[in-house]
Amino acid sequence: MQNIIRIKRATFYGYHGVRTEEQSVGGKFEADVDIYTDFSEAAKEDNLKKTIDYHEVYSFMYHLALEQKYYLIESLADKIAEELIKKFEGINKVAVRVRKNNPPLGGVVDCVEVEVVKERSDVV
């Protein structure tokens, strides 16, 4: 069975970007995560220990987003996807979307977004 746990619009303030001002002033970023897993047993037993604890996932993601500066949100999304699969055995597949709000593009743009999808077999 395949179920999905979603975390939407996890928001953090980070110093990611190619431009010097992005790395010194920082900006608001958002992330969404879709976790593909089987939580049917947890649902039947109402038992947190038999599913992926999304509180732990959020804390882990937040830490990854703040521990290092990335030039590219592509790199940040890839890192989050890979590390989530490594840390949580119950994850079969994960989709991670990272958004940079108000990117410095010389025009009015709400955000730019990238998405990385990885399966357990993609991670060594």
SULTA-V566789 format. One record per backbone hydrogen bond with DSSP energy under -0.5 kcal/mol. NH is the residue of the N-H (numbers start at 1). CO is the residue of the C=O. Records with the same first field share a line. If there is no record, write none. Layout:
NH=CO / CO
This chain:
3=37
5=35
7=33
10=31
12=29
14=12 / 27
17=70
22=19
23=19
24=20
25=21
26=21 / 22
27=14
29=12
30=99
31=10
32=97
33=7
34=95
35=5 / 33
36=34 / 93
37=3 / 35
39=37
42=50
43=39
44=40
45=41
46=42
47=42
48=46
50=47
51=48
53=51
54=52
56=53
57=53
58=54
59=55
60=56
61=57
62=58
63=59
64=60
65=61
66=62 / 63
67=63
68=64
76=72
77=73
78=74
79=75
80=76
81=77
82=78
83=79
84=80
85=81
86=82
87=83
88=84
89=87
91=88
92=36 / 90
93=36
94=118
95=34
96=116
97=32
98=114
99=30
100=112
101=28 / 99
102=110
103=100
105=103
109=107
112=100
114=98
116=96
118=94
120=92
122=119
123=119 / 120
